[in-house]
Amino acid sequence: MHNSFQDNFIDVIVTDPPWGYFQNIDDNFYDLIFAELLRVIKPKGRLVLLTAQKEKMQNIPSAFGLIAKYDILLSGQKAAIFVFEKNPLN
């Protein structure tokens, strides 16, 4: 995997990863994504994530603290917007 960003480089990431309902995604997809996001987001940086895979958010690394969660409907599908902050010690 080519890493184009330095460690602790990004202040905020807003993302809408694949939901997995309309296509097959690897079971490790979210684990890999979270590991890379943790690497590139600055301490106290934010991650804003839109997903219908709410159960996957239980596996987010403890280095991300949940700031807010907003349950929404998107095109008639239940989803949520999660706002996380990276622990300043990571």
N, CA, C and O atoms as a MOPAC input file, in Angstrom:
PM7 MOZYME 1SCF
protein

 N      0.84600 1    -1.17900 1     0.00000 1
 C      0.00000 1     0.00000 1     0.00000 1
 C      0.88800 1     1.23700 1     0.00000 1
 O      1.83300 1     1.33500 1     0.78300 1
 N      0.58400 1     2.16000 1    -0.86600 1
 C      1.35400 1     3.40200 1    -0.95300 1
 C      0.74200 1     4.43600 1    -0.02100 1
 O     -0.43800 1     4.76200 1    -0.15100 1
 N      1.51800 1     4.95100 1     0.90500 1
 C      1.05200 1     5.96700 1     1.84800 1
 C      1.51700 1     7.32900 1     1.35600 1
 O      2.71300 1     7.62000 1     1.35200 1
 N      0.57400 1     8.15800 1     0.94500 1
 C      0.94100 1     9.44800 1     0.37100 1
 C      0.94500 1    10.58600 1     1.39600 1
 O      1.41800 1    11.68000 1     1.08900 1
 N      0.43400 1    10.35300 1     2.59000 1
 C      0.42200 1    11.38900 1     3.62200 1
 C      1.33700 1    10.99000 1     4.76800 1
 O      1.46300 1     9.81100 1     5.10000 1
 N      1.97100 1    11.98800 1     5.36600 1
 C      2.81200 1    11.74900 1     6.53000 1
 C      1.93900 1    11.42700 1     7.73400 1
 O      0.74700 1    11.73400 1     7.74300 1
 N      2.52800 1    10.81700 1     8.73600 1
 C      1.82600 1    10.55600 1     9.99100 1
 C      1.39600 1    11.88400 1    10.60900 1
 O      2.11700 1    12.87800 1    10.52700 1
 N      0.21600 1    11.89300 1    11.22600 1
 C     -0.29000 1    13.06700 1    11.96100 1
 C     -0.28400 1    14.32800 1    11.10300 1
 O      0.13500 1    15.38900 1    11.56400 1
 N     -0.73800 1    14.22200 1     9.88200 1
 C     -0.67100 1    15.30900 1     8.90800 1
 C     -1.99900 1    16.03400 1     8.71200 1
 O     -2.00100 1    17.22500 1     8.39800 1
 N     -3.12800 1    15.34800 1     8.88900 1
 C     -4.43600 1    15.87800 1     8.49900 1
 C     -5.24900 1    16.28400 1     9.72700 1
 O     -5.30300 1    15.55500 1    10.71700 1
 N     -5.88000 1    17.45900 1     9.64800 1
 C     -6.70800 1    17.96100 1    10.75700 1
 C     -8.09400 1    17.31500 1    10.79400 1
 O     -8.56600 1    16.92500 1    11.86200 1
 N     -8.74600 1    17.20000 1     9.63800 1
 C    -10.11700 1    16.68700 1     9.56900 1
 C    -10.27500 1    15.83300 1     8.31600 1
 O     -9.80900 1    16.19500 1     7.23500 1
 N    -10.93900 1    14.69800 1     8.48100 1
 C    -11.31900 1    13.86700 1     7.33300 1
 C    -12.82400 1    13.67100 1     7.39700 1
 O    -13.36700 1    13.29400 1     8.43500 1
 N    -13.49800 1    13.93000 1     6.27800 1
 C    -14.92500 1    13.68000 1     6.13100 1
 C    -15.05000 1    12.60700 1     5.06400 1
 O    -14.54600 1    12.77400 1     3.95300 1
 N    -15.72000 1    11.50000 1     5.39000 1
 C    -15.76000 1    10.38400 1     4.46600 1
 C    -17.10200 1     9.66700 1     4.48700 1
 O    -17.82800 1     9.68900 1     5.48000 1
 N    -17.40200 1     9.04100 1     3.37800 1
 C    -18.59500 1     8.22700 1     3.18400 1
 C    -18.11800 1     6.91600 1     2.55000 1
 O    -18.24300 1     6.73000 1     1.34000 1
 N    -17.56600 1     5.99700 1     3.37800 1
 C    -17.02200 1     4.76500 1     2.81000 1
 C    -18.13200 1     3.86500 1     2.25800 1
 O    -19.30600 1     4.06800 1     2.56800 1
 N    -17.76600 1     2.87900 1     1.44800 1
 C    -18.79000 1     1.95600 1     0.91700 1
 C    -19.59300 1     1.32800 1     2.04700 1
 O    -19.04500 1     0.96900 1     3.08900 1
 N    -20.88000 1     1.20300 1     1.83100 1
 C    -21.76800 1     0.68100 1     2.86300 1
 C    -21.77400 1    -0.83100 1     2.91400 1
 O    -22.06300 1    -1.41500 1     3.95900 1
 N    -21.45600 1    -1.48100 1     1.79400 1
 C    -21.43900 1    -2.93300 1     1.77300 1
 C    -22.79200 1    -3.55200 1     1.49000 1
 O    -22.88800 1    -4.77300 1     1.37500 1
 N    -23.84600 1    -2.74700 1     1.37500 1
 C    -25.16700 1    -3.29000 1     1.06700 1
 C    -25.34100 1    -3.54100 1    -0.42500 1
 O    -26.09100 1    -4.43200 1    -0.82500 1
 N    -24.66600 1    -2.77600 1    -1.23000 1
 C    -24.85700 1    -2.85900 1    -2.66700 1
 C    -23.65300 1    -3.46900 1    -3.37200 1
 O    -23.68100 1    -3.67300 1    -4.58500 1
 N    -22.61400 1    -3.75800 1    -2.63200 1
 C    -21.41800 1    -4.38100 1    -3.18400 1
 C    -20.73200 1    -5.14900 1    -2.07000 1
 O    -20.92000 1    -4.84400 1    -0.89300 1
 N    -19.95300 1    -6.12600 1    -2.43100 1
 C    -19.22200 1    -6.89000 1    -1.42300 1
 C    -17.95600 1    -6.13700 1    -1.04300 1
 O    -17.17400 1    -5.72500 1    -1.89900 1
 N    -17.77600 1    -5.96700 1     0.25500 1
 C    -16.52200 1    -5.39500 1     0.73900 1
 C    -15.90700 1    -6.39300 1     1.71300 1
 O    -16.61600 1    -7.13400 1     2.39400 1
 N    -14.61700 1    -6.39900 1     1.76500 1
 C    -13.86500 1    -7.31000 1     2.62000 1
 C    -14.25000 1    -7.09200 1     4.08100 1
 O    -14.49100 1    -5.95700 1     4.49400 1
 N    -14.31000 1    -8.15800 1     4.85800 1
 C    -14.64600 1    -8.05500 1     6.28200 1
 C    -13.66300 1    -7.18600 1     7.05100 1
 O    -14.01500 1    -6.61300 1     8.08200 1
 N    -12.43300 1    -7.08400 1     6.55700 1
 C    -11.40500 1    -6.28300 1     7.23200 1
 C    -11.35800 1    -4.83800 1     6.74300 1
 O    -10.50500 1    -4.06400 1     7.17800 1
 N    -12.26000 1    -4.47500 1     5.84800 1
 C    -12.23200 1    -3.14800 1     5.23800 1
 C    -12.17700 1    -2.03500 1     6.28100 1
 O    -11.29300 1    -1.17900 1     6.23200 1
 N    -13.11400 1    -2.04500 1     7.22100 1
 C    -13.16100 1    -0.96600 1     8.20700 1
 C    -11.94600 1    -0.98600 1     9.12700 1
 O    -11.45900 1     0.07600 1     9.51400 1
 N    -11.44300 1    -2.16600 1     9.48600 1
 C    -10.23400 1    -2.23400 1    10.32100 1
 C     -9.05600 1    -1.58500 1     9.60600 1
 O     -8.29100 1    -0.83900 1    10.21700 1
 N     -8.90900 1    -1.86800 1     8.31400 1
 C     -7.81100 1    -1.28000 1     7.53500 1
 C     -7.97200 1     0.22800 1     7.39900 1
 O     -7.00500 1     0.98000 1     7.52600 1
 N     -9.19900 1     0.66300 1     7.14000 1
 C     -9.47000 1     2.09900 1     6.99700 1
 C     -9.17100 1     2.83500 1     8.30500 1
 O     -8.50500 1     3.87000 1     8.30300 1
 N     -9.67100 1     2.29100 1     9.42600 1
 C     -9.44900 1     2.94600 1    10.71400 1
 C     -7.96700 1     3.03300 1    11.04800 1
 O     -7.51300 1     4.04500 1    11.58100 1
 N     -7.21200 1     1.99700 1    10.74400 1
 C     -5.77100 1     2.01600 1    11.02100 1
 C     -5.08700 1     3.12800 1    10.23500 1
 O     -4.23700 1     3.83600 1    10.77600 1
 N     -5.44700 1     3.28700 1     8.97100 1
 C     -4.83100 1     4.33100 1     8.14900 1
 C     -5.29100 1     5.72000 1     8.58800 1
 O     -4.48600 1     6.65000 1     8.62900 1
 N     -6.56500 1     5.86900 1     8.91300 1
 C     -7.06300 1     7.16000 1     9.38500 1
 C     -6.37900 1     7.55200 1    10.69300 1
 O     -6.02100 1     8.71400 1    10.88700 1
 N     -6.20400 1     6.60000 1    11.57000 1
 C     -5.52600 1     6.86000 1    12.82900 1
 C     -4.09200 1     7.33000 1    12.58700 1
 O     -3.58600 1     8.18600 1    13.31200 1
 N     -3.45600 1     6.78600 1    11.59500 1
 C     -2.08200 1     7.15300 1    11.28100 1
 C     -1.98100 1     8.58500 1    10.76400 1
 O     -1.07500 1     9.31700 1    11.16200 1
 N     -2.89300 1     8.99700 1     9.88500 1
 C     -2.73300 1    10.28500 1     9.20600 1
 C     -3.39100 1    11.46700 1     9.91800 1
 O     -3.00700 1    12.61300 1     9.68600 1
 N     -4.37100 1    11.20900 1    10.77700 1
 C     -5.05100 1    12.30800 1    11.47300 1
 C     -4.19500 1    12.79200 1    12.63900 1
 O     -3.64500 1    11.99500 1    13.40000 1
 N     -4.09500 1    14.11100 1    12.76300 1
 C     -3.33200 1    14.72400 1    13.85600 1
 C     -3.99000 1    14.43100 1    15.20600 1
 O     -5.19900 1    14.20600 1    15.26400 1
 N     -3.21100 1    14.43200 1    16.28800 1
 C     -3.82700 1    14.36300 1    17.61300 1
 C     -4.83900 1    15.51200 1    17.77500 1
 O     -4.56600 1    16.65300 1    17.40200 1
 N     -5.97800 1    15.19300 1    18.32400 1
 C     -7.12800 1    16.09800 1    18.47200 1
 C     -7.79000 1    16.40900 1    17.13200 1
 O     -8.68200 1    17.25500 1    17.06500 1
 N     -7.35800 1    15.72900 1    16.05500 1
 C     -7.99700 1    15.87000 1    14.75100 1
 C     -9.33900 1    15.15900 1    14.74000 1
 O     -9.62300 1    14.32900 1    15.60400 1
 N    -10.15100 1    15.48900 1    13.76600 1
 C    -11.51000 1    14.95100 1    13.69800 1
 C    -11.69900 1    14.02200 1    12.51300 1
 O    -11.08400 1    14.17700 1    11.45800 1
 N    -12.57900 1    13.04500 1    12.73100 1
 C    -13.04300 1    12.14100 1    11.68600 1
 C    -14.55400 1    12.22800 1    11.65900 1
 O    -15.21200 1    11.95200 1    12.66200 1
 N    -15.11300 1    12.61100 1    10.51400 1
 C    -16.55900 1    12.66900 1    10.32900 1
 C    -16.89300 1    11.59000 1     9.31700 1
 O    -16.41200 1    11.62300 1     8.18500 1
 N    -17.72100 1    10.62800 1     9.72200 1
 C    -17.95500 1     9.44400 1     8.91000 1
 C    -19.44600 1     9.18900 1     8.76000 1
 O    -20.16900 1     9.11000 1     9.75300 1
 N    -19.90500 1     9.06100 1     7.52700 1
 C    -21.29500 1     8.72900 1     7.21000 1
 C    -21.34900 1     7.26100 1     6.84200 1
 O    -20.61100 1     6.81500 1     5.96400 1
 N    -22.21800 1     6.49900 1     7.50400 1
 C    -22.33400 1     5.07800 1     7.19000 1
 C    -23.67100 1     4.51800 1     7.65300 1
 O    -24.30100 1     5.04000 1     8.57300 1
 N    -24.08300 1     3.45000 1     6.99700 1
 C    -25.22500 1     2.66700 1     7.45700 1
 C    -24.72900 1     1.47200 1     8.26300 1
 O    -25.52500 1     0.77600 1     8.89400 1
 N    -23.44400 1     1.23300 1     8.24500 1
 C    -22.82600 1     0.11200 1     8.96600 1
 C    -22.53200 1     0.51900 1    10.41100 1
 O    -21.37900 1     0.50800 1    10.84400 1
 N    -23.57300 1     0.87400 1    11.14700 1
 C    -23.41300 1     1.38800 1    12.51000 1
 C    -22.70200 1     0.39300 1    13.42400 1
 O    -21.93500 1     0.78900 1    14.30100 1
 N    -22.95600 1    -0.89000 1    13.21800 1
 C    -22.33200 1    -1.90700 1    14.07000 1
 C    -20.80800 1    -1.92700 1    13.91000 1
 O    -20.10000 1    -2.33700 1    14.83000 1
 N    -20.30100 1    -1.49200 1    12.76600 1
 C    -18.85200 1    -1.44300 1    12.54000 1
 C    -18.19200 1    -0.35700 1    13.38900 1
 O    -16.98900 1    -0.42000 1    13.64400 1
 N    -18.95400 1     0.62400 1    13.82100 1
 C    -18.38500 1     1.71200 1    14.61400 1
 C    -18.03600 1     1.25500 1    16.02800 1
 O    -17.32000 1     1.95600 1    16.74300 1
 N    -18.53200 1     0.09400 1    16.43700 1
 C    -18.17000 1    -0.45400 1    17.74300 1
 C    -16.72800 1    -0.95100 1    17.74200 1
 O    -16.12800 1    -1.12600 1    18.80200 1
 N    -16.17000 1    -1.17900 1    16.54700 1
 C    -14.80500 1    -1.69700 1    16.42400 1
 C    -13.78100 1    -0.60400 1    16.14600 1
 O    -12.61900 1    -0.90800 1    15.87700 1
 N    -14.18300 1     0.64500 1    16.20300 1
 C    -13.23800 1     1.71700 1    15.92300 1
 C    -12.17700 1     1.73800 1    17.02400 1
 O    -12.50200 1     1.52600 1    18.19200 1
 N    -10.92700 1     1.98800 1    16.67200 1
 C     -9.86600 1     1.98900 1    17.69600 1
 C    -10.18100 1     2.94700 1    18.84700 1
 O    -10.76600 1     4.01000 1    18.64300 1
 N     -9.78600 1     2.55500 1    20.04700 1
 C    -10.06900 1     3.38300 1    21.22900 1
 C     -9.34900 1     4.73200 1    21.17200 1
 O     -9.66500 1     5.63000 1    21.95200 1
 N     -8.39500 1     4.88200 1    20.26800 1
 C     -7.70400 1     6.16200 1    20.09800 1
 C     -8.62700 1     7.23200 1    19.53100 1
 O     -8.30900 1     8.42000 1    19.59100 1
 N     -9.77400 1     6.81900 1    18.97800 1
 C    -10.79300 1     7.75500 1    18.51100 1
 C    -11.90500 1     7.81700 1    19.54700 1
 O    -12.49900 1     6.79300 1    19.88400 1
 N    -12.18900 1     9.00600 1    20.05200 1
 C    -13.29500 1     9.17800 1    20.98300 1
 C    -14.51200 1     9.71900 1    20.24600 1
 O    -14.39900 1    10.63200 1    19.42900 1
 N    -15.66900 1     9.15200 1    20.54000 1
 C    -16.90800 1     9.60300 1    19.90300 1
 C    -17.31600 1    10.95300 1    20.48100 1
 O    -17.49300 1    11.09100 1    21.69100 1
 N    -17.46700 1    11.95400 1    19.60100 1
 C    -17.88700 1    13.30100 1    19.99300 1
 C    -19.39900 1    13.44200 1    19.83100 1
 O    -20.08000 1    14.00200 1    20.69000 1
 N    -19.91700 1    12.91900 1    18.70300 1
 C    -21.34800 1    13.05100 1    18.41400 1
 C    -21.77700 1    11.96600 1    17.43800 1
 O    -20.97100 1    11.44900 1    16.66500 1
 N    -23.05700 1    11.63300 1    17.48900 1
 C    -23.66500 1    10.69600 1    16.54600 1
 C    -25.02800 1    11.25400 1    16.16100 1
 O    -25.82300 1    11.63400 1    17.02000 1
 N    -25.28800 1    11.29900 1    14.85100 1
 C    -26.55000 1    11.80700 1    14.34500 1
 C    -27.19700 1    10.72100 1    13.49600 1
 O    -26.68400 1    10.38800 1    12.42800 1
 N    -28.31600 1    10.16300 1    13.95400 1
 C    -29.05200 1     9.18600 1    13.16000 1
 C    -29.83300 1     9.93200 1    12.09300 1
 O    -30.50100 1    10.92600 1    12.37900 1
 N    -29.74500 1     9.44300 1    10.85900 1
 C    -30.39800 1    10.11100 1     9.73100 1
 C    -31.01400 1     9.06400 1     8.80600 1
 O    -30.75100 1     7.86800 1     8.93400 1
 N    -31.82800 1     9.53300 1     7.88300 1
 C    -32.29500 1     8.74000 1     6.75100 1
 C    -31.65100 1     9.32100 1     5.50700 1
 O    -31.67900 1    10.53200 1     5.28800 1
 N    -31.07200 1     8.45300 1     4.69800 1
 C    -30.43200 1     8.88200 1     3.46300 1
 C    -31.01500 1     8.05000 1     2.33600 1
 O    -30.79100 1     6.84200 1     2.27000 1
 N    -31.76000 1     8.69000 1     1.45400 1
 C    -32.46200 1     7.98400 1     0.37300 1
 C    -33.31200 1     6.84800 1     0.93800 1
 O    -33.38200 1     5.76400 1     0.35900 1
 N    -33.95700 1     7.10900 1     2.07800 1
 C    -34.83500 1     6.13100 1     2.70400 1
 C    -34.12400 1     5.05300 1     3.49500 1
 O    -34.78000 1     4.17100 1     4.05000 1
 N    -32.79600 1     5.09500 1     3.56400 1
 C    -32.01000 1     4.09500 1     4.29600 1
 C    -31.54900 1     4.67100 1     5.63200 1
 O    -31.12600 1     5.82500 1     5.70800 1
 N    -31.63600 1     3.85300 1     6.69000 1
 C    -31.13600 1     4.29100 1     7.99100 1
 C    -29.62000 1     4.38900 1     7.93000 1
 O    -28.94300 1     3.48300 1     7.44500 1
 N    -29.10800 1     5.48300 1     8.42100 1
 C    -27.66500 1     5.72300 1     8.43700 1
 C    -27.35100 1     6.60000 1     9.64300 1
 O    -28.23900 1     6.98300 1    10.40500 1
 N    -26.07600 1     6.90400 1     9.79500 1
 C    -25.66000 1     7.78800 1    10.88300 1
 C    -24.40600 1     8.53800 1    10.46800 1
 O    -23.59700 1     8.06300 1     9.67100 1
 N    -24.27900 1     9.71400 1    11.03500 1
 C    -23.05400 1    10.50100 1    10.91300 1
 C    -22.36800 1    10.42700 1    12.27100 1
 O    -22.94100 1    10.80000 1    13.29400 1
 N    -21.13900 1     9.94200 1    12.26100 1
 C    -20.33500 1     9.83100 1    13.47600 1
 C    -19.23500 1    10.87800 1    13.42900 1
 O    -18.59600 1    11.07600 1    12.39500 1
 N    -19.01900 1    11.54500 1    14.55000 1
 C    -17.92800 1    12.50600 1    14.66500 1
 C    -17.01000 1    12.00200 1    15.77300 1
 O    -17.41600 1    11.86500 1    16.92700 1
 N    -15.75700 1    11.73000 1    15.39100 1
 C    -14.75800 1    11.22500 1    16.32900 1
 C    -13.62100 1    12.23800 1    16.45600 1
 O    -13.36500 1    13.01900 1    15.53900 1
 N    -12.95000 1    12.21300 1    17.59800 1
 C    -11.74400 1    13.01100 1    17.78600 1
 C    -10.61600 1    12.06000 1    18.18400 1
 O    -10.79600 1    11.17100 1    19.01600 1
 N     -9.45200 1    12.26800 1    17.57200 1
 C     -8.29700 1    11.42600 1    17.89400 1
 C     -7.70800 1    11.84700 1    19.23500 1
 O     -7.49000 1    13.03200 1    19.48800 1
 N     -7.46000 1    10.87600 1    20.07300 1
 C     -6.85700 1    11.10300 1    21.38200 1
 C     -5.52100 1    11.81500 1    21.18700 1
 O     -4.71500 1    11.38300 1    20.36200 1
 N     -5.26600 1    12.89900 1    21.92700 1
 C     -4.02200 1    13.65200 1    21.73400 1
 C     -2.76700 1    12.85500 1    22.08100 1
 O     -1.66500 1    13.27900 1    21.73100 1
 N     -2.89700 1    11.72700 1    22.75200 1
 C     -1.72800 1    10.92000 1    23.09600 1
 C     -1.36600 1     9.92500 1    22.00000 1
 O     -0.37800 1     9.20300 1    22.13100 1
 N     -2.14400 1     9.87200 1    20.92800 1
 C     -1.87200 1     8.92900 1    19.83200 1
 C     -1.31000 1     9.63800 1    18.63500 1
 O     -1.02200 1     9.00400 1    17.62000 1

